[in-house]
Amino acid sequence: MRLNGVHIEDTFAEAFPMLGTRLVITADTPAWVQAAVVSMTGFATSVIACGCEAAMERVLPSDETPDSRPGAAVLLFAMSKAELAKQVARRVGQCVMTCPGTACYAGLREGSAIPLGNALRYFGDGWQIAKRVGSRRYWRIPVMDGEFLCEAATAAVDGVGGGNFIILAADRRAGLAAAQAAVLAIRELPGAILPFPGGVVRSGSKIGGKYKGMIASTNTAFCPTLRAAVPVSLVPEGVESILELVIDGVSEAAVAAAMRAGIAAVADLGAAGGVVSVTAGNYGGKLGRYQFRLHEVMA
């Protein structure tokens, strides 16, 4: 398959089941929303070492938030319900409750309940107040600028982690331009996030390594500087820069839609823009439950 001169390899991205939740964070101004979101989603690129994968899903205008203030939706994913609950409580408690003027709400209703305000209410030292509005329960926790309003619980749902595609480009400038175009396209879609810095991964990994205790190490097959040195290189001549986009989503459909939008944006730049090909990372189908075949995704 070729799109605008870009070769789309006949391969698949291998992805894994994860549990995810959506939180809605609001504040007095968009700047304070951004401050809370950046802090909360910091160090959340990979469950290999971070405990969860998280990023902002989208900015929410005031007419879409529970309290009619500026807001944002954040998605968080982890490998178990217990780990997801721990990460939610720690990150909301340390990064949202501490941010001036914020409130935090559940962004999902259906699913398995995990504590939100129920885990943070004890910070109120006995002065916290429970409040029910319809079927929704909240905690009002006294803080130094007034109250931190936090919904009692949120919902965990089955999600998909590790959807991906890999851009092979003639040079670093072309690769980065293609990756950034893909990021912008994916961020327009609901239900999916790009957890790595700026949405892009340059240090793609393989399982294990030569040193004892390494869970993962650099993906030598995709390192241009090792093309002539390693037994197996997947870097063709004319390619000097390779970047990966990793996608987590609330469903298979959300991940597939994000991959389609991202690859289409890359292909729009075309061979004339220095893009050589697009491939994907997998483990031969042995580890992940989900397989996103690039030709099917782009069909």
Summary of the structure (lengths in Angstrom):
residues: 299
radius of gyration: 20.8
end to end distance: 9.6
largest distance: 66.4
contacts: 1057
relative contact order: 0.20
helix: 29%
strand: 36%
